Amino acid sequence: MLNTPATTVTFARRSVLESVAKTLEQYVFEEVPPSVIKGYRTEDGEQEYLVEWMDEFSDCWVFARDISDDIIEDFESGLEYAQVSKAYVPPSHLLGLSKDHAGNRLYLVKV
């Protein structure tokens, strides 16, 4: 280990680094993907969403600014997520025939 003499400069540097570390700790959070958004409300003029998490955390209200835009768009458009155990690609899909009115591919899935 390097023995650095304790000087006013090293003390000042360490003090600044500790201050920066404490500030960063306030803004560090764990990114946990939501399992599903269950609902929404407007509280004090801000949109909040009731989120169910994939881990053991209980459901809670989260500000829209703290949720990915694509997850909010999926919720608002009525899109639901599920684990797929098996997907069937019909022969018509291979010919390009199994598409919806917007041109998106359609699949039969077993959940």
C-alpha positions as CSV (number, residue, x, y, z in Angstrom):
1,M,0.0,0.0,0.0
2,L,1.2,3.4,-0.9
3,N,1.9,5.7,2.1
4,T,1.0,9.2,1.1
5,P,1.9,11.9,3.6
6,A,-1.1,13.6,5.1
7,T,-1.1,17.1,3.7
8,T,-3.7,19.8,3.5
9,V,-4.1,19.0,-0.3
10,T,-4.6,15.3,0.2
11,F,-7.1,16.0,3.0
12,A,-9.0,18.5,0.8
13,R,-9.1,16.0,-2.1
14,R,-10.4,13.2,0.1
15,S,-13.0,15.5,1.6
16,V,-14.3,16.5,-1.9
17,L,-14.4,12.8,-3.0
18,E,-16.4,11.8,0.1
19,S,-18.8,14.7,-0.6
20,V,-19.2,13.5,-4.2
21,A,-19.7,9.9,-3.1
22,K,-22.5,10.9,-0.6
23,T,-24.2,13.0,-3.3
24,L,-24.1,10.1,-5.8
25,E,-25.5,7.7,-3.2
26,Q,-28.6,9.8,-3.1
27,Y,-29.3,9.4,-6.8
28,V,-28.3,5.8,-7.3
29,F,-31.2,3.4,-7.6
30,E,-31.6,-0.2,-8.6
31,E,-33.2,-0.7,-12.0
32,V,-35.9,-3.3,-11.7
33,P,-38.1,-4.1,-14.7
34,P,-41.9,-3.9,-14.0
35,S,-44.0,-7.0,-14.4
36,V,-47.1,-5.0,-15.3
37,I,-48.6,-1.5,-15.0
38,K,-51.9,-2.0,-13.2
39,G,-53.3,1.5,-13.4
40,Y,-52.7,5.2,-13.5
41,R,-53.7,8.4,-11.7
42,T,-52.9,12.1,-11.7
43,E,-51.5,13.3,-8.4
44,D,-50.5,17.0,-7.9
45,G,-50.6,17.5,-11.7
46,E,-48.2,14.6,-12.4
47,Q,-49.1,11.3,-14.0
48,E,-48.3,8.2,-11.8
49,Y,-48.6,4.6,-12.6
50,L,-49.3,1.6,-10.3
51,V,-46.5,-0.8,-11.0
52,E,-46.2,-4.5,-10.1
53,W,-42.5,-5.5,-10.0
54,M,-40.9,-8.7,-11.1
55,D,-39.1,-9.2,-7.8
56,E,-40.5,-9.3,-4.2
57,F,-41.2,-5.5,-4.0
58,S,-44.8,-4.6,-3.3
59,D,-46.9,-2.7,-5.9
60,C,-46.3,1.1,-5.7
61,W,-47.1,4.3,-7.5
62,V,-44.3,5.6,-9.7
63,F,-44.0,8.9,-11.5
64,A,-44.2,8.7,-15.3
65,R,-40.7,10.4,-15.5
66,D,-39.2,7.3,-13.8
67,I,-40.7,4.8,-16.2
68,S,-39.5,4.1,-19.7
69,D,-41.6,5.7,-22.4
70,D,-42.0,2.5,-24.4
71,I,-43.5,0.7,-21.3
72,I,-46.0,3.6,-20.8
73,E,-46.9,3.5,-24.5
74,D,-47.5,-0.3,-24.3
75,F,-49.8,0.2,-21.3
76,E,-51.7,3.0,-22.9
77,S,-52.2,1.0,-26.1
78,G,-53.5,-2.0,-24.2
79,L,-50.5,-4.3,-25.0
80,E,-50.0,-7.1,-22.5
81,Y,-46.8,-9.2,-21.8
82,A,-46.6,-12.9,-21.1
83,Q,-44.1,-15.7,-21.0
84,V,-44.4,-17.8,-24.1
85,S,-43.8,-21.5,-23.8
86,K,-44.3,-22.3,-27.4
87,A,-44.8,-20.3,-30.7
88,Y,-46.4,-21.7,-33.8
89,V,-45.5,-20.2,-37.1
90,P,-48.3,-21.0,-39.6
91,P,-47.3,-21.9,-43.2
92,S,-49.1,-18.8,-44.4
93,H,-46.6,-16.8,-42.3
94,L,-43.8,-18.1,-44.5
95,L,-45.6,-16.8,-47.5
96,G,-46.2,-13.4,-45.8
97,L,-49.9,-13.9,-45.5
98,S,-50.4,-13.8,-41.7
99,K,-50.3,-10.0,-41.0
100,D,-52.7,-7.7,-39.4
101,H,-54.2,-4.5,-41.0
102,A,-51.1,-2.5,-40.0
103,G,-48.7,-5.0,-41.6
104,N,-47.5,-6.6,-38.3
105,R,-46.8,-10.3,-38.3
106,L,-49.3,-12.5,-36.4
107,Y,-48.3,-15.5,-34.3
108,L,-50.2,-18.2,-32.4
109,V,-48.6,-18.6,-29.0
110,K,-49.2,-20.8,-26.0
111,V,-48.9,-19.0,-22.7
